Amino acid sequence: MSKLALGTVQFGLSYGIANRKGKILRDEAKEILDLARAENINFIDTASSYGDSEEILGEIGVHDFNVVTKLAPLKADTRNIILWTNSEIERSIDRLKVNSLYGLLLHRVDQLKGPEGKCIAASLEKMRVNGVIQKLGVSIYSPHDLDFLENILDVDIVQAPLNLIDRRLVTSGWMKKLHERGVEIHVRSTFLQGLLLLPRSEIPEKFNKWSRIWDLWHEGLLKRNISAVSACLQYPLSLPFVDKIVVGVDSQSHLRELISASKTSFKNHDWNELVSEDEQLINPFNWEYL
């Protein structure tokens, strides 16, 4: 089975710094899913906040995939949190036209903070027991999020950013710890939202602060005679504790390129010179403030 998992944010939204095509058309989405099936990619990652991604997936049909979706943020005026949580999950299942979810992730660990967090956790636990959700998890933005999570929710899946520049999940020791606990590790942002795939001349000026990284990256690609896609995928593929690599695509040909790169035998390069813990760079939420 492929380690790749299909990220579907672009099925519902125009997303990614390297995205030139905008939101994917329905016919293209179907072709992408058909290719994923043919190539034994059996995981889909989506979210209720990804525009109409869940509806599109439901219309095409994804009952034969392991579907992982994410719980929407709690609205400030919500009174009955358990009812809201149950309703949100049921709506996702209805939109996706599946009987149950392989996984449900909290979009942010912050959703478990405060007294309402305990209600959300209790509701999710009940749905896991009842089989509505097979596995519970969280989408994190920093390994520090996991420090807070301890003793609040027993998770089965952690989805985290991991790429050649952002290696905090590994260097913090959390990847090894999660694996030892039997937690599935799904990584995303393999291409740093597409920034690592841009030609050197097309990297936006606001990233000039990290020119040294871009120079080393593009010089290294030429020196090693390797494509950016292959180099980026080689890193998570080289880590035995990574269970799934969530990749977003904008066309069937794009997915075919990623599949081909993931199957290519490679000599693993360390690329240690690229590593950074600068939150302004490695967390795309901060890019709008650059």
C-alpha positions in Angstrom: 0.0 0.0 0.0 1.3 3.5 -0.9 2.5 5.8 1.9 0.9 8.7 0.0 -2.4 10.0 1.2 -4.5 12.3 -1.0 -4.9 15.8 0.5 -8.1 17.4 -0.9 -8.1 21.1 0.2 -7.8 22.0 -3.5 -11.0 20.1 -4.3 -12.8 22.9 -2.3 -10.5 25.9 -2.2 -7.8 27.6 -4.2 -4.8 26.8 -2.0 -1.0 26.9 -1.9 1.6 29.4 -2.8 2.5 27.5 -6.0 -1.1 26.9 -7.1 -1.7 28.5 -10.5 -4.9 26.6 -11.4 -7.1 27.5 -8.4 -9.8 25.1 -7.2 -9.9 21.8 -9.0 -12.9 21.1 -11.3 -15.1 18.1 -10.4 -14.1 16.1 -13.5 -10.5 16.5 -12.7 -11.2 15.6 -9.0 -12.7 12.3 -10.3 -9.7 11.5 -12.4 -7.4 12.1 -9.5 -9.4 9.8 -7.3 -9.5 7.1 -10.1 -5.7 7.3 -10.3 -5.3 7.1 -6.5 -7.4 3.9 -6.5 -5.4 2.4 -9.3 -2.1 3.2 -7.4 -3.3 1.8 -4.1 -3.5 5.2 -2.4 -6.3 4.4 0.0 -6.3 7.4 2.4 -8.0 10.7 1.8 -7.5 13.8 4.0 -10.2 16.5 4.0 -12.0 18.9 6.3 -15.4 20.6 6.7 -13.6 23.9 6.4 -12.1 23.0 3.0 -14.9 24.8 1.0 -17.1 22.1 -0.6 -14.4 19.4 -0.6 -16.5 17.0 1.4 -19.5 17.4 -0.9 -17.4 16.9 -4.0 -15.8 13.7 -2.5 -19.3 12.4 -1.6 -20.6 13.1 -5.1 -17.7 11.2 -6.7 -17.8 8.4 -4.2 -15.1 7.6 -1.6 -16.7 4.7 0.3 -13.7 2.5 -0.6 -11.1 4.9 0.9 -10.1 5.5 4.4 -11.4 9.0 4.9 -9.9 11.4 7.5 -11.7 14.7 8.0 -11.4 17.5 10.6 -13.9 19.0 13.0 -14.8 22.6 12.4 -13.8 25.2 15.0 -16.3 25.7 17.8 -18.5 28.8 17.3 -18.4 31.3 20.2 -22.2 31.3 20.7 -22.5 27.5 20.9 -24.5 26.5 23.9 -24.8 22.7 23.7 -21.3 21.6 22.8 -22.1 17.9 22.7 -25.0 18.4 20.4 -22.9 20.7 18.2 -20.0 18.1 18.0 -22.4 15.3 17.1 -24.1 17.4 14.5 -20.9 18.5 12.9 -19.6 14.9 12.6 -23.0 13.7 11.2 -23.0 16.5 8.6 -19.5 15.5 7.5 -20.5 11.8 7.2 -23.6 12.9 5.2 -21.7 15.1 2.9 -19.1 12.4 2.3 -21.8 9.8 1.8 -19.9 7.2 4.0 -21.2 5.1 6.9 -18.4 6.1 9.3 -15.1 7.9 9.4 -11.7 6.2 9.5 -10.4 9.2 11.3 -11.6 12.5 12.8 -9.0 15.1 13.6 -9.3 18.3 15.6 -8.0 21.1 13.4 -6.3 22.7 16.3 -5.3 21.5 19.8 -6.8 24.8 21.1 -10.2 23.3 20.5 -9.6 21.2 23.7 -8.7 24.2 25.9 -11.2 25.4 28.5 -14.2 23.7 29.9 -15.8 23.2 26.5 -12.8 21.2 25.5 -13.7 18.5 28.0 -17.2 18.3 26.4 -15.7 18.0 22.9 -13.3 15.2 24.1 -16.1 13.3 25.8 -18.3 13.5 22.7 -15.6 12.3 20.4 -14.7 9.4 22.8 -18.3 8.3 22.8 -18.4 8.3 18.9 -15.2 6.3 18.8 -16.7 3.7 21.2 -19.9 3.6 19.1 -17.9 3.0 15.9 -19.0 6.3 14.2 -15.3 7.2 14.2 -12.6 4.5 14.0 -9.7 6.7 15.1 -9.4 10.1 16.8 -6.6 12.5 16.3 -5.3 16.1 16.1 -3.7 18.2 13.4 -0.8 20.1 15.0 1.3 23.1 13.9 4.1 22.6 16.4 5.3 19.6 18.6 4.6 21.9 21.6 0.9 21.3 20.9 1.5 17.7 21.9 2.7 18.7 25.4 -0.6 20.2 26.1 -2.6 17.3 24.7 -1.3 14.8 27.2 -3.9 13.5 29.6 -6.7 15.3 27.8 -7.5 13.1 24.8 -6.1 9.6 23.9 -5.3 10.0 20.2 -4.8 7.4 17.5 -3.5 9.8 14.8 -1.3 12.9 14.8 -1.0 14.9 11.6 2.0 17.3 11.7 4.1 19.4 9.3 7.4 17.8 8.2 9.7 18.7 5.4 13.4 19.3 4.7 13.3 22.7 6.4 10.9 21.9 9.3 12.1 18.8 11.1 10.7 19.7 14.6 8.6 16.5 14.8 11.9 14.5 14.6 14.3 16.7 16.5 11.9 17.2 19.4 11.7 13.4 19.9 8.0 13.4 19.5 8.0 11.2 16.3 9.7 8.4 18.1 7.5 8.8 21.2 4.3 8.7 19.1 5.4 5.6 17.3 6.2 3.8 20.5 2.7 4.6 21.7 1.2 3.1 18.6 0.0 6.4 17.2 -0.3 6.8 13.4 1.9 9.6 12.1 0.5 11.5 9.1 2.8 14.2 7.9 1.9 17.2 5.6 3.6 20.3 4.2 6.2 18.1 2.5 6.7 20.8 -0.1 6.2 23.7 2.4 2.9 24.6 0.7 4.7 24.5 -2.7 7.4 27.0 -1.8 10.1 24.3 -2.2 8.8 23.6 -5.7 9.1 27.1 -7.0 12.0 28.0 -9.4 14.5 30.2 -7.6 13.5 33.2 -9.6 9.8 32.8 -8.6 10.2 32.8 -4.9 8.3 35.9 -3.6 10.4 38.8 -2.4 8.9 38.5 1.1 11.0 35.4 1.6 14.3 37.1 0.8 15.2 37.0 4.5 15.9 33.3 3.9 17.8 33.7 0.6 20.7 31.5 1.9 18.3 28.6 2.2 16.9 29.0 -1.3 20.4 29.3 -2.8 21.6 26.2 -1.0 18.4 24.3 -2.0 18.6 25.1 -5.7 22.3 24.7 -5.9 22.0 21.4 -4.2 19.3 20.2 -6.6 21.6 20.9 -9.5 24.6 19.4 -7.9 22.8 16.2 -7.0 20.9 16.1 -10.3 17.5 15.5 -8.6 14.1 17.2 -9.0 12.6 19.2 -6.2 9.6 16.9 -6.0 11.9 13.8 -5.5 14.1 15.5 -3.0 11.2 16.6 -0.9 9.5 13.2 -0.9 12.7 11.3 -0.2 12.9 12.8 3.3 9.6 11.6 4.8 9.9 8.3 2.8 13.2 7.7 4.5 11.7 7.8 8.0 10.3 4.4 9.0 7.9 5.9 11.6 6.0 8.0 9.1 2.8 6.1 8.2 1.2 8.5 5.7 2.4 11.5 3.7 -0.5 13.8 2.9 0.0 15.5 -0.5 -2.2 17.9 -2.3 -2.4 17.9 -6.1 -4.1 20.1 -8.8 -4.4 17.5 -11.5 -4.1 13.9 -12.4 -0.8 14.5 -14.1 0.5 16.2 -10.9 -0.5 13.1 -8.8 1.2 10.9 -11.4 4.4 12.9 -11.0 4.3 12.4 -7.2 3.6 8.7 -7.5 6.5 8.3 -9.9 8.8 10.2 -7.6 7.7 8.2 -4.5 8.5 4.9 -6.4 12.0 6.0 -7.5 14.9 4.4 -5.8 17.1 7.0 -4.3 20.3 7.8 -2.5 19.2 9.6 0.6 20.8 13.1 1.0 20.6 14.7 4.4 20.1 18.4 3.3 20.9 19.4 6.9 22.0 22.9 5.7 18.3 23.7 5.0 17.0 23.1 8.5 15.3 26.1 10.2 13.1 26.6 13.3 12.1 30.1 12.3 8.3 30.2 12.8 8.0 33.0 10.3 9.2 30.6 7.6 8.1 27.2 8.6 4.5 28.1 9.7 2.6 29.3 6.6 0.0 31.0 8.8 2.7 33.6 9.5 3.4 34.3 5.8 0.7 37.0 5.4 2.5 39.1 8.0 5.9 39.1 6.2 
